Amino acid sequence: MKLAFIITGLGLGGAEKQVSALIDEFKSQDDEIILISLTGETIVTPKDKTIKIYSLMMKKNPWSQLVAAYTIIKTLRNFKPDVIHSHMFHANILARIYRLFCLPNALICTAHNTNEGGFFHVLAYRITDRLASKTTNVSQEAVDAFVRLKAAPAHRISTVHNGIDTQLFHFNLADRKSIRDSLGLDKDTSVFINIGRFHPQKDHQNLITAFSQLKEEKKILLLVGDGPLRNEIESTIAALEMTDKIKLLGARDDIPALLSASDVFVLSSAYEGFPLVVGEAMACERVVVATNCGGPKEFLGDCGFIIPPADAQALARGLEQAILLSKDEKEIAGKAARQRVISYFSLNAAVAEWKKIYRTVSLKTKSA
């Protein structure tokens, strides 16, 4: 199959990681693929370097957007894909507008969050809905949110969960020791970890406040990521006198090893779609504490702790519960979490689901 992927950007987010992982799997099955990135720096890309990536670096001004639209139309007309698959708000809307110029192409639009913007974003989705062959979101809660907001009618949107590469994400004892040694952490230190960009959505302030309330003395919180709120986060840590207990590690490319080094993964987000990092932590057999902010409860089932969002005291209690589990209880919980990911949320399962959808929409489009 010839597949064209369009994504708003290729930064450090979960959507970017998921699209890149899917593309690698499709390419390994001999599909012909191109990837178009609209904005920003190209950081996360497929491992297969033979895949052609068009980085448009689109700006907010009308001229840049016109140039980007022209490039997309020209590129897709030359490539002649069987299916166009767009991801995230700006790519979804632009791809729908493109379809006005080339109706034979099947178009799937995937949102990656319960909240993809305010009223005007919802209105744009609503007005352009009929231009997509199919719309999906990454969790049932996110789909329900889209239907409730009338961003998409219930019969034209469905859930396709993100997939986790369980061969890449697994517990590794040697990595655990290596990372802990490099950070000067002994085996008795309780290590909490959060992975995500420093953005209001991730609500690091709530996490830092909750962590500061823990009674545990031998504890440390690793914050992995970067973003516009870094200075604010550093100021909060200093104000709470937690600089020796909270470490900012920046953006890292050794996430499986960092997860293995931790004891508890914590997601403190205000809202999410279907956060890959929760599944990655589960695949690495970590105990997970997550806010009830969208997809996490679908990932976790009964394999972790779900906490109300924006409630530092509740989050602190959840962290206390997690760290007080015995060694055997943590091991049992971790193995159950990994098995849940393997059974329901593997990358292979996601690829198989997408293949089925691609075939269906492609055949419907050709017969229309």
N, C-alpha and C positions, 0 to 999 in steps of 0.2 A: 504493500500500500504506500501511496505517497501522502505524507502527513506534513502539514505546515503548522507550527506552533507560534503563537503570538503572545507575548507576556509584557506586562507594564514595565518591568525592569528585572535585572538579574543581580540584585543586591543580596543581602545575607538572610533573607526571610525564609520561612518554611515553604511558601508557595514556590519560590525559586528552586529550592532543594528538591521538592517533589517533582516539578516539571523536568529538571535535569535528570533525575533518577529514572523517570518514566521514559524519557527520550533514549537513554542508554539501553534500556530493556527493549524498546521497540527496534532500535538499530541492530541489536544483537539477533533479532528475528528477521533481519534483512529488509525492514521497511526503509523507504527513502524519505529523509527528513530534512527540513530546514527549520531554523529557529530565529524569530524576529523579536528583538528587545527594543521597546520604545524609548525608555528614558534611563538616565543615570549610568553610573559606572558598572561595568561588567565584572562581577566578582565570582558568583556561583555559575558554573557552566557544566555541561555534560562531560564525563570523563573521556568519551570518544572524541578526539580532536579532529576527526574527519567530517564532523557535522558542521555544515555551513551556518554561521551565526551572523545576522545582520543587526548591528548595534546602531540604532538611529539617533541616539542622543537628543531626542525631541525636547524642545523647551516649551514654555507656556505661551509664547507669543504666536499669533496667527500664522506668520510666515513659516516658522519652524514646523507647525502642525500641518500646514499644507504640503510642505516638502515631504514630511513623514508619510502622509496619506498617499501622495503620488508614488513614493518608493514602495510602499506596501502593495498598492494596486499593480504596479509594474512587476514587482518580484513574484507575486502570486499568479499573475497571468502567465508569466514565463514558466513558473514551476508546475502549474496545473495540478494542484493537490486533489486527492480524493476527498480529504477532510481537512478543514481548518479548525484548529482547537485553540481558543483564546483563553487567557487566564488573567484575572484581576480586572478591576473596574475599567480603567482607561483602555486596555487592550480589548475588552469585551465590547465596549461601545464603538471603538474604531472599526473592529472587525465586522460588526453589524452594519455599519455605514458602508464599508467596503462591499458587502454582499449586494448592495443596490447596483453595483457596477458589474457584478459577475454572479448572477443567481445560480448557475449550475453547481457551485461549490457547496458541499454540506458544511455547516458551521455549528460547532459546539462551543458554548460559552460557560466557563467555570468560574464561579466566585469562590473565595477562600475565607469567608468570614461571615459572622452574623451581622456585622456592621461594616458596610463598604462605603460609608459616607452619609451625608445628611439628605435633606428633602430633595435637592436637585439631582443627586446621584440616583435616588430611588425613582424619581420621575423619568430620568434618562433610561433606566432599565425598563420601566413600564412602557414608555413610548416606543422603544425599539424592540420589544420582546418578540414580535412576529418575524423579525429579520433573522432570528436564530433558529436553526433546526432543532436544537435542544439546549436547555440550560440546566446546569447542575451546581450543587454546592457540596461542601466537604463533610457536613454532618446533618443529621435530621433536624437538630435544633436550628441550624442556620437556614435550612430549607423552610422550616416553619416561620422563621423570622421574615424571610423574603415574601412568603405568601401573605403573612399578616400585614406587611407594609404595602402589599400589592405591587411589589417590584416584579413579581412573576406570578401567573395563575398556577394553582396547584397541579393541574393536569399537564403543565409544560415544564415543570422543574422536578428534579429528583436528586437523591443523595448518591454520591460515589465517594466513599471514604479514601483518604490518603493511604498510601502503602508504605510499610517499613521494610528496609533491607535488613533482614534478620541475620544474614551472613556477615554484614559489616557491623551491626550493632549487637554485641553479645558481651557478657561479663568476661573479663580477662584478669586473672590474679596477678600476673606479672606487670600489667599496666597499672593496676591498683598500687602496687608497691612502688613502681617507678615514679608515678605522679606524686604520691604522698612524700616520697623521699625528696623530690625536687622542690616541693613546697614546705619542707621541714615539718611535716605532720607525722606524729607517731600513730601506732595502730589503735590507741585508745581515744583519739580525737573523733568526735562526731562531726562528720562533714556533710553539710547541706550544699546543694548546688542549684542555681537558677541559670538558664540559658535563654537569652533573648535580647533583642535590640533595646537600647535605652530610650523608650518611647512611652508616652502616657498610657497606651493600651496595656502595657506589661505591668504597670502599677508597682514599680520597685519601691516606692515610698512605703506602701502598705507592707511589703515583705520586710524591709529594713526595720520598720517599727515593730513588727511581730517578732522578728528574730531577736531584737534587743530585749524583749520581755522574757526570753527563755531562761530558766533557772540553771540549766546545764552549764557548767564552767568550761569543760574541755570541748569547745565547739568552734566551728568556723563555717562561714558562708562564702562560697565561691560564686561571684557574679561573672558570667561569661557573656561577652558581647560589647557593643559600643553604640553610640548614637548621640542625638542632640541633647539629651538630659544628663550626660555624664557629669558635668560640673555640679549640677544640682544634686545628683546622687552622692557625689563625693562630699558635698557640704553637709548633707543630712547625716552621713556616716560620721563625720567629724563632730557634728553637734551632739550626737548621741554617744560620743566617746567610744566608738566601735571600730576604730581604724585597725586595731590589732586582731579583730574577730571577723572582719569582712574584707575579702580580697577581690579587687577588680582585675580580672585576668585578660580583658580585652577580647577581641575576636580571635578565635582559635580554630584550627583545622584538625584537632585530635579529640573530638567530642566523645567517641566511644571510650577512649582511655580515661577522660575526665569523669565520665559517668561511672566507670568501673571504680574509680578512686573515691567516689562519694558513697554516702550511706542513704541519704534521702534526697530525692529530686523534688523541688517545689516550683509550682506554677502559680503566680500571684495575679494573673491578668484580670483586667476589668471585663474584657470580652475577647472571644476567640471564635474561630471556625472549627477546625479539627487539628489542633496543634501537633505537628509531627514530633516535636521534642518530647511530649508525654509518651508517645509510643516508643520512641527511641530509648527513653529511660526504662520503660517496662521491658523492652527487649534485652536490656542490660541487667535485668533482674533487680532493679532498684525499687525501694519503697517510694511511692509517689503521693505527695500531698498537692492537690490542685483546687483552685477556685471553681465554683460552679458557673462558668462564664461562657458556656457554649458546648463545644464538642468533647471536652475532657471526660465527662461522665459516661459518654458513649464508648470512649477508649477504655476507661478503667473498669466499668462494671462494678464488681465487688472486690477489685484487686488493689484498692488504695483508699485514700481519704479525700472526700469532697467537702469543701469549705465555702461558705458564702463569700462572694467577692466584696472588696472594699471594707473588710471587717478585720482589723489587725488583731483584736483579741481572739476571735475565732480561729484565725490563721495560726496564732501562737499556740493555741490549744491543740490544733491539728499537728503541728510540728512536734509538740511535746509527746503526743500519743505515738507518733511514728518513731521517735528516737527511743522511747521506753519499751518498744517491742524487744523481746529477747532475740538472741542470735538465731535460734532455730525458727522463731516466728518470722523474722526478716527473710530468712532463706526460703521458707515455705511461700511467703507472700511474693517474693521475687520470682520464683519458678512458676507460680501460677500466673503472674503478670506476663512473663515471656510466652507461656503457652497460649494465653489469650491472644496476644499479638500474632503468633504463628497461625493460630486457627482462623482468625477473622480479619486481620489487618496487614497481611504480608504484602510486599511489593508485587509478588507474582499474582496474588489475587486481584490487586488493583489493575495490573496490566491486562489480565484476562477479561475483567469487567469492561475496561475501555475498548479492548478489541471488539467485543460483542457490540458495544454501542456504535463504534466506528462503522462496522459492517452494516448495521441496521440503518443508520442515518444516510450512509452513502447509497445504499440500494433505494431508499425512499426518495432521495434527491434525484437519482438517475431516472427513476420511473415516473417522476412528477411531470 
